[in-house]
Amino acid sequence: MVQQLPEIVTLVVRHRVRPAQLTAYEAWLRRTIGVADQFEGHLGVNVARSRDAGLTSFTIVLRFRGPQRLQAWLESHERKQLINEALPLLVEGDQTEVTAVKDFWFIPADSNAQPPLWKQACVTFLVILPLSLLVPLVWRPLFAGIPWLGGYVASNLVITATIVVLVVYLFMPMVTGWFADWLTDDDGAAS
């Protein structure tokens, strides 16, 4: 019997912060991440920061296990209270978008903020290379024990599916958060 993976949804929140309110906003953001982490089905948060026209913009990506749990967060008293506290700190209010997790690796706040392709390729390479070396080693004992699964096509299907699931659901959201400053840095960026 094949077990179906849970549907993972993301809430993408974009905030442009008033310059004088940056410190207050960052404290608010840390507190908000802690509150969201307490909600059932919460799978993690990535934050990317960028600068545009003298304003600091934040893109916050919250992942939840299923749309019902995301909806519970969106409609919660805690979130409504937190957003009311944040509104005076923001230039354009609270902008949200719900999307599927697979659609969200590199975090463009707008069409001009997309990281250069060479940077996207570097980060993707850093994620996929170790997986392409390690995943076949992990599966090798199973392939040895089940010869038909160890055939060329079957083994490559299993290995590829494993790598894709790990990249989409686990590593790319995490790694793009780690490299967010470099991805959005304009110094020497050539597309």
Backbone torsions as a table, in degrees:
resi	resn	phi	psi	omega
1	MET	NA	128.7	-178.5
2	VAL	-87.7	126.5	178.3
3	GLN	-88.7	128.8	-178.1
4	GLN	-81.7	135.1	176.8
5	LEU	-67.3	144.3	179.0
6	PRO	-67.2	148.5	177.2
7	GLU	-72.7	124.7	179.4
8	ILE	-108.0	129.3	178.8
9	VAL	-121.7	154.7	179.2
10	THR	-121.2	147.4	170.4
11	LEU	-109.2	118.2	178.4
12	VAL	-101.6	120.2	-178.3
13	VAL	-116.2	130.4	178.4
14	ARG	-119.1	128.7	179.0
15	HIS	-130.7	133.3	169.9
16	ARG	-107.4	121.6	-168.9
17	VAL	-99.0	137.3	174.8
18	ARG	-62.8	135.9	-174.5
19	PRO	-53.5	-41.2	-177.5
20	ALA	-73.3	-9.7	-174.9
21	GLN	-108.3	9.8	-173.4
22	LEU	-60.7	-45.6	-179.8
23	THR	-63.7	-44.5	178.8
24	ALA	-63.3	-39.3	179.8
25	TYR	-65.0	-44.3	-178.7
26	GLU	-62.2	-37.6	175.6
27	ALA	-65.8	-41.9	178.0
28	TRP	-61.3	-42.7	-178.4
29	LEU	-63.4	-44.2	178.0
30	ARG	-59.8	-43.0	179.3
31	ARG	-64.9	-42.3	-179.3
32	THR	-63.8	-41.7	178.2
33	ILE	-61.2	-41.0	177.8
34	GLY	-63.5	-40.1	179.4
35	VAL	-68.0	-45.3	-179.6
36	ALA	-61.4	-35.2	-178.9
37	ASP	-62.6	-22.6	-179.1
38	GLN	-81.6	-11.4	-176.0
39	PHE	-81.2	140.2	179.2
40	GLU	-60.2	134.3	178.2
41	GLY	86.9	-2.1	178.8
42	HIS	-71.9	128.9	-174.4
43	LEU	-111.9	-5.3	178.8
44	GLY	139.4	169.2	-176.0
45	VAL	-136.1	140.8	167.9
46	ASN	-123.3	141.3	179.4
47	VAL	-126.7	130.9	174.5
48	ALA	-121.5	138.1	-179.4
49	ARG	-117.5	141.1	175.6
50	SER	-144.7	162.8	177.8
51	ARG	-119.3	136.0	179.6
52	ASP	-153.1	127.4	177.5
53	ALA	53.7	40.3	177.0
54	GLY	77.7	2.2	179.6
55	LEU	-113.0	146.8	174.3
56	THR	-93.9	126.8	178.9
57	SER	-110.1	142.4	177.3
58	PHE	-120.5	135.2	170.8
59	THR	-116.8	118.3	-177.1
60	ILE	-111.9	127.1	-179.5
61	VAL	-115.4	113.6	177.8
62	LEU	-107.8	129.0	179.6
63	ARG	-105.1	138.4	179.1
64	PHE	-131.9	150.7	176.7
65	ARG	-84.8	90.1	175.3
66	GLY	96.1	148.4	-177.4
67	PRO	-65.8	-28.8	-179.9
68	GLN	-66.7	-40.1	-179.5
69	ARG	-71.6	-36.2	173.9
70	LEU	-62.8	-43.8	179.8
71	GLN	-61.4	-38.0	177.7
72	ALA	-60.8	-39.8	176.6
73	TRP	-66.9	-46.4	-178.3
74	LEU	-60.6	-36.2	-176.2
75	GLU	-94.2	1.3	-175.1
76	SER	-69.6	150.4	175.7
77	HIS	-61.8	-38.8	-178.5
78	GLU	-61.2	-46.8	-179.3
79	ARG	-66.1	-42.7	179.6
80	LYS	-60.0	-40.8	178.9
81	GLN	-65.8	-43.2	179.1
82	LEU	-62.9	-41.9	179.4
83	ILE	-65.0	-41.1	177.0
84	ASN	-60.0	-37.2	176.6
85	GLU	-67.6	-34.3	-175.0
86	ALA	-80.4	-28.3	-173.0
87	LEU	-51.7	-41.7	178.2
88	PRO	-66.5	-16.5	-179.7
89	LEU	-86.2	-14.0	-170.2
90	LEU	-104.5	151.2	177.6
91	VAL	-82.2	-44.5	-173.2
92	GLU	-119.2	18.7	178.3
93	GLY	78.7	-169.0	-176.5
94	ASP	-93.5	111.4	-179.1
95	GLN	-108.1	119.9	-176.3
96	THR	-123.4	154.9	177.2
97	GLU	-151.0	134.6	176.7
98	VAL	-101.6	133.8	-177.9
99	THR	-147.3	168.2	175.1
100	ALA	-78.6	143.7	-176.7
101	VAL	-59.5	-33.4	-177.4
102	LYS	-66.9	-17.9	-179.6
103	ASP	-86.0	3.0	-166.0
104	PHE	-134.6	94.0	171.3
105	TRP	-115.0	-66.6	-179.3
106	PHE	-88.6	135.6	-163.0
107	ILE	-106.2	85.7	177.5
108	PRO	-81.8	123.2	175.6
109	ALA	-74.0	-29.2	174.3
110	ASP	-155.5	179.5	-174.3
111	SER	-65.5	-22.4	179.7
112	ASN	-84.6	-12.5	-174.1
113	ALA	-96.0	1.3	179.1
114	GLN	-60.3	127.7	178.6
115	PRO	-59.6	151.6	176.8
116	PRO	-57.7	147.6	-177.7
117	LEU	-58.2	-36.4	-178.5
118	TRP	-65.3	-34.0	177.0
119	LYS	-70.9	-40.3	176.5
120	GLN	-61.2	-41.8	179.7
121	ALA	-64.4	-40.3	179.0
122	CYS	-61.9	-46.9	-178.8
123	VAL	-65.8	-43.1	179.0
124	THR	-61.7	-42.2	177.4
125	PHE	-60.7	-43.2	179.9
126	LEU	-63.0	-29.4	179.1
127	VAL	-82.3	-45.1	-172.4
128	ILE	-78.2	-35.3	-177.5
129	LEU	-57.3	-53.8	-179.7
130	PRO	-63.0	-34.8	178.4
131	LEU	-65.9	-40.0	-179.0
132	SER	-69.1	-20.6	176.1
133	LEU	-88.1	-35.8	-174.0
134	LEU	-88.9	-39.0	-175.1
135	VAL	-59.8	-44.1	177.4
136	PRO	-60.5	-34.8	178.7
137	LEU	-66.8	-37.7	179.6
138	VAL	-66.2	-40.1	-177.9
139	TRP	-79.9	-16.7	-173.7
140	ARG	-52.4	-44.8	179.7
141	PRO	-61.5	-38.4	178.5
142	LEU	-66.3	-42.3	178.9
143	PHE	-62.2	-37.0	179.1
144	ALA	-67.9	-34.3	-178.5
145	GLY	-82.4	-23.4	-179.6
146	ILE	-126.2	90.1	-172.2
147	PRO	-54.8	-41.6	-178.1
148	TRP	-65.2	-29.3	177.8
149	LEU	-76.4	-22.3	179.7
150	GLY	-85.2	0.1	176.7
151	GLY	-63.7	164.4	-174.5
152	TYR	-54.9	-54.4	-176.2
153	VAL	-69.5	-49.8	-177.2
154	ALA	-61.0	-45.9	-178.1
155	SER	-65.5	-39.4	178.2
156	ASN	-67.5	-34.7	175.4
157	LEU	-63.5	-44.8	-179.6
158	VAL	-64.7	-46.8	-179.1
159	ILE	-63.0	-47.3	-179.4
160	THR	-63.3	-43.9	179.0
161	ALA	-61.6	-40.9	179.0
162	THR	-62.6	-46.7	-179.4
163	ILE	-62.8	-44.9	-179.5
164	VAL	-60.8	-46.3	-180.0
165	VAL	-62.2	-44.8	179.4
166	LEU	-64.2	-41.0	179.9
167	VAL	-65.4	-50.8	-173.7
168	VAL	-69.7	-45.6	-171.8
169	TYR	-90.9	-23.2	-173.4
170	LEU	-120.8	-61.5	-166.6
171	PHE	-79.3	-44.1	-177.1
172	MET	-63.0	-44.7	176.9
173	PRO	-59.1	-38.5	-178.7
174	MET	-70.9	-48.6	-174.8
175	VAL	-69.3	-38.2	177.4
176	THR	-65.2	-29.2	173.3
177	GLY	-66.3	-42.6	179.3
178	TRP	-63.7	-37.8	-175.9
179	PHE	-98.0	11.4	-173.6
180	ALA	-55.4	-45.0	-178.5
181	ASP	-63.6	-42.7	-180.0
182	TRP	-68.2	-39.8	-179.4
183	LEU	-62.5	-35.5	-177.2
184	THR	-97.2	-2.3	178.9
185	ASP	-71.3	132.2	-177.2
186	ASP	-87.9	-10.8	-176.6
187	ASP	-60.3	115.1	177.1
188	GLY	65.7	17.2	-178.3
189	ALA	-75.6	118.6	176.1
190	ALA	-119.2	126.7	-178.9
191	SER	-77.3	NA	NA
